């Protein structure tokens, strides 16, 4: 299983935001905690159903999404 495969989206859960697979915990929440200097251990203590790989997956997903480039389309 790749890290990114741990991230899913579901339009019926959490407004379609990317979440850890099977959980109602968004990538944004995890990335925000890491950005706020929470350690992996502190995050897992707060969300004991998380695994270390889930945190890594959220960071990998956020990094991947930040590399996207928006291309403007012009008409004819």
C-alpha positions in Angstrom: 0.0 0.0 0.0 1.4 3.4 -0.9 1.0 6.3 1.4 -1.3 8.2 -0.9 -3.7 5.3 -1.0 -4.4 6.0 2.7 -6.1 9.2 1.7 -9.7 9.1 0.3 -12.4 11.6 -0.6 -16.1 11.1 -0.2 -18.6 13.8 -1.2 -20.9 12.6 1.6 -18.2 12.9 4.4 -16.5 16.1 5.6 -17.6 18.1 2.7 -15.6 16.0 0.2 -12.3 17.0 1.8 -9.5 14.5 1.6 -9.4 12.3 4.8 -7.5 9.4 6.2 -9.1 6.3 4.8 -12.1 5.2 6.9 -11.9 8.1 9.3 -13.5 11.5 9.5 -10.2 13.2 10.0 -9.0 15.5 7.3 -5.6 15.9 5.8 -5.9 19.6 6.6 -6.3 18.8 10.3 -3.2 16.7 10.4 -1.1 19.1 8.3 -2.3 22.0 10.6 -1.2 20.1 13.7 2.2 19.4 12.2 2.5 23.0 11.2 1.7 24.0 14.8 4.7 22.0 16.0 2.7 19.0 17.3 4.9 15.9 17.4 3.8 12.7 15.8 3.4 11.3 19.3 1.2 14.2 20.4 -1.0 13.8 17.3 -1.4 10.0 17.9 -2.2 10.7 21.6 -4.9 13.1 20.5 -6.2 10.7 17.8 -5.3 7.2 19.1 -6.9 5.5 16.1 -4.2 7.1 13.8 -1.1 5.3 12.8 2.3 7.0 12.0 1.8 6.1 8.4 -1.4 8.2 8.3 0.5 11.3 9.3 3.1 10.6 6.7 0.3 10.0 4.1 -1.3 13.3 5.0 2.0 15.2 4.5 2.8 13.3 1.3 -0.7 14.1 -0.1 -0.4 17.8 0.9 3.0 18.0 -0.8 1.7 16.3 -3.9 -1.3 18.7 -4.1 1.0 21.7 -3.7 2.8 20.8 -6.9 -0.3 21.1 -9.0 -0.3 23.8 -11.6 -3.4 25.6 -12.6 -3.6 26.0 -16.4 -5.9 28.7 -17.8 -7.8 27.6 -20.9 -8.5 30.1 -23.6 -11.3 29.8 -26.1 -10.9 29.7 -29.9 
